[in-house]
Amino acid sequence: MVEVNSFVIGVGISLVAFVLIGGYAGRLVDDMADYYVAGRNAPTLLIVGTLVASFLSTVAFLGELGFVYDGYGYLLLVLLPFNAAGYVIGSYFFGRYIYQMKPLTVPEYFGKRFDSNRVRIIAGLTLILGLSVYLVAITQGLSLLLEDIAQISYGWSVLIVVLAYVSFTFYSGSQGVVITDTIMFLIFVGATVIAGPFIVIATGGWPEVIQQLASSNPDMLAWHGYMGEGDYMGGPITSLIWAITLGFVWGMVVAISPWQTSRYIMAKDEHTILRSGLFSMGILMLLYLIFVLAIPSIRLINADISPSDMVFVWAAQNTLPLAVGVIVISGIVAAGLSSCSTFLSLVGFSLNRDLAEVSDIDYFDDYTEEDFLWLSRLFMVVVAVAVFVMTYFQPPAVMWIGYFAATLFAASWGPIGFLSIYSKRVTEAGAFWGIVVGFFAVIVTEALQEYAGLTLPTYLHSVIIGFVLSTVAIVVASYLTEPSPTAVERREEMVRATGDYDLTKVNRTVTYTKGLMGMGVILSAIMYVFWYRPFADTVGMGGMNGNLGLALYYGAVPIAVAALSYWLIKQWDTASVSEEKQVMVGED
């Protein structure tokens, strides 16, 4: 029996709204480009909305906030700048290039770039497997949340969640996803910004919260996280290595993963891609800072929330005004649903576009574009059924399943993604074996650690091993083979097409780099005033130390990334002026 309360009503209203919006967006679908890439006409706000919404899911709002509650919030801030920088790196060094080839899926880009169906198929298969596992993790998180607030069985929760995201993704495809993602993005950003201060006020207010936590257990507010009994990080140095390693890995995930880079091929132009990367880095770092400043304070009124994944849900139900709590719960649900809709659509698209359409199966020979559209929808239903079964029987492990599935792409797609652009020597064989070796290296290494007792040092994360082996496979296979003339020509055309010299667009994009620099200053100021200063005064900390270093570093990274972006983009100014001079000389 469902327990009808304000939280259930709020979630129910939002679900109905998303279904209606998805139905409306489906009416905008006229062809494959509309269904797969939203007509390639999405502005900056929609790209930012779908980038951040597809990244922030129950893995963040449940799994990572549980990690913060356990005492490792500031350690999370050590890795986050590396992570968030992936938006800017990915948009400038990868996204704007694949945009030029106008693919409908990211595996299609690899297939076109290397003039190879087998590269396209293997990229499609890794996408399908990796995102299906990630989809299970997010569905688990949403189901646990619904089970908690509605007091229904886990099985019914899973069914309701799956039906919800299928219902507004099935008909509208990417047209519906980018619109609903952006609405969800605005909801959970608003929920976070509103809830953070309310939680701090409800648990004692600032600076008393910081002072009480610092007095009772200073490690909870230290940059390295909790180091007491039950610590599973292994000490400050090991924690630092873990954060840097995971930061690099997640930066690569954000830069190259299909659910992020597929957003760029929906953009209306190259500058939209660059602006979206800069905007997304700033907003992500702000959101996580609010989380880390607010969530530890909940331990002052309840230090026994179990599982810790439910800390934000508990806070919404027990520490916030009812209206704010309903917004928070709806925001968490929105974040999870947005990622689910993105992953489901990408898997369905790839099954159809990268496997069925390029196969040699005679059955598909007479299919029209409309037939393939409906086949893609059918694939979504099949995937949803499979996800329901796996989610129902898989024991919940939201954060760690999500981390494993997402980081598969850092190893399998990371090396070949960048080499496909910056190397004219890499070959079709190199691309194929690089993806295969990177993908299975991670799976095998994880299996050996889980079932064979293999122990590896923190800096030898399975993804690092996979990344290195993938790179070696690309180099060796490319050395033994030659790139095809078609592949070389396509790369040259793609590279030549980038660099929009429209000075109005360039100058507007440059303002985004200045905005990110300003955000960096604000982030460090917030950390210094609201965290470091009261913490240092309480424990008697003086001089340069790890906590002060973290406060400065957290703002310095976006400033440095923005400054580099400013310099790179301003080179287009130089190129444009040079072209104008050449034209004038020619006219004279």
Secondary structure, DSSP 4 states (H G I P E B T S, - for coil): -----HHHHHHHHHHHHHHHHHHHHHTT--SHHHHHHGGG-B-HHHHHHHHHHHHSSHIIIIIIHHHIIIIIHHHHHHHHHHHHHHHHHHIIIIIHHHGGG--SSHHHHHHHHTT-HHHHHHHHHHHHHHHHHHHHHHHHHHHHHHHHHHT--HHHHHHHHHHHHHHHHTTTTHHHHHHHHHHHHHHHHHHHHHHHHHHHHHTT-TTHHHHHHHHH-GGGGSTT---STT--S-SHHHHHHHHHHHHHHHHHHHHH-HHHHHHHTTBSSHHHHHHHHHHHHHHHHHHHHHHHHHGGGGGGT-S--SSGGGHHHHHHHHTS-HHHHHHHHHHHHHHHHHHHHHHHHHHHHHIIIIIITTS--GGGTT--HHHHHHHHHHHHHHHHHHHHHHHHHSPP-HHHHHHHHHHHHHHHTHHHHHHHHH-SS--HHHHHHHHHHHHHHHHHHHHHHHHS-----TTS-HHHHHHHHHHHHHHHHHHHS---HHHHHHHHHHHHH-----HHHHHHHHHHHHHHHHHHHHHHHHHIIIIIHHHHHHHT--SS-HHHHHHHHHHHHHHHHHHHHHHHHHHHHHHHHHHHHHHHHHH-
